Each structure stands twice: as C-alpha cells, then as structure tokens.
Amino acid sequence: MTHHEQKLPDSPESYWRDSTDLPSFQELTEDVKTDVAIIGGGMTGITTAYMLTQKGYRVVLIEAGRILNGTTGHTTAKITAQHDLIYDELINHIGMSKARAYYEANLQALSFIRNLVHEQNISCDFQEQDACIYTTEEKSVQKIRKEHEAYQKLGIEREFIKDLPVPIDIKAGLIMKNQAQFHPLHYLKHLAGAVQKAGGKLFENTAAKEIKEGDHPKVLTTNGHMIISDYVVCCTHFPFHDKKGFYFARLEPSRSYVLAVKPKNPYPGGMYLSIDQPSRSLRSVTIGGENMVIVGGESHKTGQGKDTIEYYRALKSFAESVLGIEDILYRWSTQDLITLDKIPYIGPIYPKEKRILVATGFRKWGMTSSTLAAQIMTDHITNESNPYKEIFDPSRFHPDPSIKKAISFNTDVARHLVEGKLEQPLRTPDELAPGEGSVVSIGGKRAGAYRDENGRLHTVDTTCTHMGCEVEWNDGEKTWDCPCHGSRFSIDGEVMEGPAVAPLNDPKN
C-alpha cells in the first residue's frame, strides 16, 4: 500500500473518548437543593466538584449531553505552562510580577495533577515531558529569542535550541523543562468516581436554561426543574448566562484539528508546537500498547474557513513528511475560546455578583487552565485566599489591546451578521447528494439542508438562536456552525455547543 492511500477515518472520533468506558448518569427529574450547582461536565466542572466534595461541600453537577464530551474529550492533553508565545507579551501588558504569577499558577495546576495521579495511583499514562515551541521561519527567530529572554527574566527553567529530535528543519526553538502529558479521560473518570463516593451528584442530558440571581441563585433546566444553591459555577465553555458581562464580545471562538497516527519512524518523545501559521503540534500517545503520535493544528475562527476536510488533509501531509504514516487511527476537531488579552476569565461573572462564578477562555490550554480555575473557584467558595485570583478576574480591564480587539471582534461579528443576511443561496434541497449539506433556498428563504446516507432530508432555519447570525455548514463534522460566537448545532438543529441555548428553528415556520 503506498503512503498516498493512507485514508482519513470516515467519521471524526476522539481517541480519548473511544478508549474510555465512561459511566452514564441519569437526567435530573426533580427540584434539588445543594451547596454548589456546577453547570458543565468537562475538566473544569469535574475538577471543581472533586475539590469541593473533598472539603465536605454538597455538589450537584449537570451536563447538557454526556460528561467529558466537549473540549475536554477532544484535547491534545498537554499539561504545561508553555502556552505558545505568551510570556514576553504578558510582561509587556501586565508587568513582571503578574507574568510570573501566571506561570506559577499554571505550574501549580500541573503539580496538582501530578500529585493526585501519584497519590491515588491513577492509571492515565501520565508522563513527564519537555514542552518545546519552535519556528521554521527566519523572520520568527526574533520572537523565540524575546520569549527566551522573558523566560530568563521570570526564572523559568529553559533551553534555547537550534535542532529538534524530530526531522523538522527549525531555525530556533525554546524548551520549557519538566512539563507533562496524560490521558485526560482516564484521569477525570477517576475524579468523577471520587465525586460520587463523596456524595456529589452528577446528572447528564440536563441542560441549564437560565440562572436566577440572588442570595440563593437558582439554575433552571430546559426540562423544567430547578437547582437551588449558595453558589453556581458555570463551566460551560461559553458563559450562557451573560446578561451584563458581554462575554460574547470578549471571547473569540477558534477551532483546531487533530489526527492520531501510527508513525513509520520512531518518535523521540517531547511535546512540540510551532509558532508559525498554520500551527503544528506533536506529542506521543500509547494506543493498544503501541507508540503513536497525536498531530494537531490548523486553527481558524469557528464557522470561517475552508472545507474542514482540507484541514485534516494538511495535517496528514505534515505527519507524512515528518514521521511517515503507517496508519491513521483517529481524527477529531476541537473548539476553544480566546479572551481579549489571552488570559482566561476565572471568577465572579460580574464584579458585584459573588455567587455566580465563571471559567472560560482557555485558549486551548485547558488542562492547566481548568485545574487552576477549579482551585480559584473552590477558594472563592470556601472563603480562602488565592494568590492568583486577581490576574484571572473576569472583570479586570487592561485598556491596552482589549479595546481595539473588542472592536475588531465585533466588527467581524457585524460583518458576518450582515453578509449572512444578504447571501442569496442558489441551491435547492433536491440538488443534495446523500451525505451532503449546504445552505439552500426553501420557499425563497435561506435555510440549511443535509441529506443523510439514507436519502432523508434534514432541514433547519439557518438563523442562530443566540444573536441572529447565519450559521454555515461544517462538512468535516456534519454540523451547523455560527461564525459570530461559535455556537454549533446538529443536522436537526439541536445545540451541540453554546452560547446558544435554543435549537435552530424549523425553516417551514
């Protein structure tokens, strides 16, 4: 078989999900009272539930779908404080001591995971690895040098390099020592079990619709039940309760892609990330007892980009040139949110609202960020001081790049809003072949249609129920994606990813 024939898997599936037998949980069928209500069953929600139950708090966690199926189930799972190029920028924007604190906060999250894995003997392929950023372009060497200087100033253990142990011709690289990688779902399955043992309650297929503020905030679910608590923690990726925080204007959704490949040439270990565009990421993973490699990259803004299969093809040809491909075992994609100043928003959702907390904007570094978020929010609830809370406070405001960026996010949103409304679809549903989706015209109106493999047609109104932008077809994942704020919907219009709460309408109405 020639290497050109290495086929991409037919449908996207994450290796982490496929290799983890997760328990399933009932949906919430009654009103309940608890100390803390947690919305979202990803790494942030489950780690927060774990920390709180260990301190004796009663916790109810609800998840709209299945737990650990969102961003957490689709990560590359690097546990590191090396977040691309960031430290030189942080020193310039927030000063030396806060930049150092950002590093320490993420390092502390890494040691929390490391200690827990060792103490509780969690088998989750936890491995110490060095993390390395690199460039293949002469013009970016200066960026790596500046980042190296930033590491020096901040006292980060480092090494400046000009060669990689993988065959990529680099101009410069920077290593952060003693970082780690693991199997995130094996780790979190253990934590979810510990939450249950400690009396915490987890519910699936239970979506939050609204939060009523007050001394005892109430979470209302779409199936008509209520959770009354002292604190509500929103770990839903995008804070859907957004009446005054304007988070939609302060977060940009970004997608990226992942392949798990069996390489022809042995992989030397280490976690690598290019700072060039399009991005490239590498790390090892053990699948079925064999050493495989996770190849990631190709970021773009959600709902805006070329045909999604093209991104997978680009990663495939990169993997082929660097490692040689024996087989491609999995492909999947993921979405995350980026804040205006690249630092996550963690803490009270608005300055005066101390009982509703939020954690969002992890910029694809969710393994340390979610652990750190769980620590900050747990300390807030238990009334303990946390040295890092100020840096991540959602109501912080660095006037510097924020204003310009907020305006550009929003002009981009406005442009998509207007363009989507003006676009005249030329196709009709009859023209769609099985397995094909497209924006079409139904009765003279813009609609979305997908013809499944059995020839059945699924149609939706393409107006996003969040703020009225027009969704676009995502062929790689067979979803309808909103280019404005990153909501994603199934072929039948069900919400797969927020901020939208309501499904897409029926185009015939």
Secondary structure as the mmCIF struct_conf table of DSSP 4:
data_model
#
loop_
_struct_conf.conf_type_id
_struct_conf.id
_struct_conf.beg_label_comp_id
_struct_conf.beg_label_asym_id
_struct_conf.beg_label_seq_id
_struct_conf.end_label_comp_id
_struct_conf.end_label_asym_id
_struct_conf.end_label_seq_id
HELX_RH_3T_P HELX_RH_3T_P1 HIS A 3 GLU A 5
HELX_LH_PP_P HELX_LH_PP_P1 LYS A 7 PRO A 9
BEND BEND1 ASP A 10 SER A 11
HELX_RH_AL_P HELX_RH_AL_P1 TYR A 15 ASP A 18
TURN_TY1_P TURN_TY1_P1 SER A 19 SER A 19
HELX_LH_PP_P HELX_LH_PP_P2 GLN A 26 LEU A 28
BEND BEND2 GLU A 30 GLU A 30
STRN STRN1 VAL A 32 LYS A 33
BEND BEND3 ASP A 35 ASP A 35
STRN STRN2 VAL A 36 ILE A 39
BEND BEND4 GLY A 42 GLY A 42
HELX_RH_AL_P HELX_RH_AL_P2 MET A 43 GLN A 54
TURN_TY1_P TURN_TY1_P2 LYS A 55 GLY A 56
STRN STRN3 VAL A 59 ILE A 62
BEND BEND5 ALA A 64 ARG A 66
TURN_TY1_P TURN_TY1_P3 ILE A 67 LEU A 68
BEND BEND6 GLY A 70 THR A 71
HELX_RH_3T_P HELX_RH_3T_P2 THR A 72 HIS A 74
STRN STRN4 LYS A 78 ILE A 79
BEND BEND7 ALA A 81 ALA A 81
BEND BEND8 ASP A 84 LEU A 85
HELX_RH_AL_P HELX_RH_AL_P3 TYR A 87 ILE A 94
HELX_RH_AL_P HELX_RH_AL_P4 MET A 96 GLU A 119
TURN_TY1_P TURN_TY1_P4 GLN A 120 ASN A 121
BEND BEND9 CYS A 124 CYS A 124
STRN STRN5 GLN A 127 THR A 135
BEND BEND10 THR A 136 THR A 136
HELX_RH_3T_P HELX_RH_3T_P3 GLU A 138 SER A 140
HELX_RH_AL_P HELX_RH_AL_P5 VAL A 141 LEU A 154
TURN_TY1_P TURN_TY1_P5 GLY A 155 GLY A 155
STRN STRN6 ARG A 158 ILE A 161
BEND BEND11 LYS A 162 LYS A 162
BEND BEND12 PRO A 165 PRO A 167
BEND BEND13 LYS A 171 LYS A 171
STRN STRN7 ALA A 172 GLN A 181
HELX_RH_AL_P HELX_RH_AL_P6 PRO A 184 LYS A 197
TURN_TY1_P TURN_TY1_P6 ALA A 198 GLY A 199
STRN STRN8 LYS A 201 PHE A 203
BEND BEND14 GLU A 204 ASN A 205
STRN STRN9 ALA A 208 LYS A 212
BEND BEND15 GLY A 214 HIS A 216
STRN STRN10 LYS A 218 THR A 221
TURN_TY1_P TURN_TY1_P7 THR A 222 ASN A 223
BEND BEND16 GLY A 224 GLY A 224
STRN STRN11 MET A 226 ILE A 228
BEND BEND17 ASP A 230 ASP A 230
STRN STRN12 TYR A 231 CYS A 234
BEND BEND18 THR A 236 PHE A 238
BEND BEND19 PHE A 240 PHE A 240
BEND BEND20 LYS A 243 GLY A 245
HELX_RH_3T_P HELX_RH_3T_P4 TYR A 247 ALA A 249
TURN_TY1_P TURN_TY1_P8 ARG A 250 ARG A 250
STRN STRN13 LEU A 251 PRO A 263
BEND BEND21 LYS A 264 ASN A 265
HELX_LH_PP_P HELX_LH_PP_P3 PRO A 266 TYR A 267
STRN STRN14 MET A 271 SER A 274
BEND BEND22 ASP A 276 PRO A 278
STRN STRN15 ARG A 280 ILE A 287
TURN_TY1_P TURN_TY1_P9 GLY A 288 GLY A 289
STRN STRN16 GLU A 290 LYS A 301
TURN_TY1_P TURN_TY1_P10 THR A 302 GLY A 303
BEND BEND23 GLY A 305 LYS A 306
HELX_RH_AL_P HELX_RH_AL_P7 THR A 308 VAL A 322
TURN_TY1_P TURN_TY1_P11 LEU A 323 LEU A 323
STRN STRN17 ILE A 325 THR A 339
TURN_TY1_P TURN_TY1_P12 LEU A 340 ASP A 341
BEND BEND24 LYS A 342 ILE A 343
STRN STRN18 TYR A 345 TYR A 350
TURN_TY1_P TURN_TY1_P13 PRO A 351 LYS A 352
STRN STRN19 GLU A 353 THR A 360
TURN_TY1_P TURN_TY1_P14 ARG A 363 LYS A 364
HELX_RH_AL_P HELX_RH_AL_P8 GLY A 366 ILE A 381
TURN_TY1_P TURN_TY1_P15 THR A 382 ASN A 383
TURN_TY1_P TURN_TY1_P16 PRO A 387 TYR A 388
HELX_RH_AL_P HELX_RH_AL_P9 LYS A 389 PHE A 392
TURN_TY1_P TURN_TY1_P17 PRO A 394 SER A 395
HELX_RH_AL_P HELX_RH_AL_P10 PRO A 399 LEU A 422
HELX_RH_3T_P HELX_RH_3T_P5 PRO A 429 GLU A 431
HELX_LH_PP_P HELX_LH_PP_P4 LEU A 432 ALA A 433
TURN_TY1_P TURN_TY1_P18 PRO A 434 GLY A 435
STRN STRN20 GLU A 436 ILE A 442
TURN_TY1_P TURN_TY1_P19 GLY A 443 GLY A 444
STRN STRN21 LYS A 445 ARG A 451
TURN_TY1_P TURN_TY1_P20 GLU A 453 ASN A 454
BEND BEND25 GLY A 455 GLY A 455
STRN STRN22 LEU A 457 ASP A 461
STRN STRN23 THR A 463 THR A 463
TURN_TY1_P TURN_TY1_P21 THR A 465 MET A 467
BEND BEND26 GLY A 468 GLY A 468
HELX_LH_PP_P HELX_LH_PP_P5 CYS A 469 CYS A 469
STRN STRN24 GLU A 470 GLU A 470
HELX_LH_PP_P HELX_LH_PP_P6 VAL A 471 VAL A 471
STRN STRN25 GLU A 472 ASN A 474
TURN_TY1_P TURN_TY1_P22 ASP A 475 LYS A 478
STRN STRN26 THR A 479 ASP A 481
TURN_TY1_P TURN_TY1_P23 PRO A 483 HIS A 485
STRN STRN27 ARG A 488 PHE A 489
TURN_TY1_P TURN_TY1_P24 ILE A 491 ASP A 492
STRN STRN28 VAL A 495 GLU A 497
BEND BEND27 GLY A 498 PRO A 499
BEND BEND28 ALA A 502 ALA A 502
HELX_LH_PP_P HELX_LH_PP_P7 PRO A 503 ASP A 506
TURN_TY1_P TURN_TY1_P25 PRO A 507 LYS A 508
#
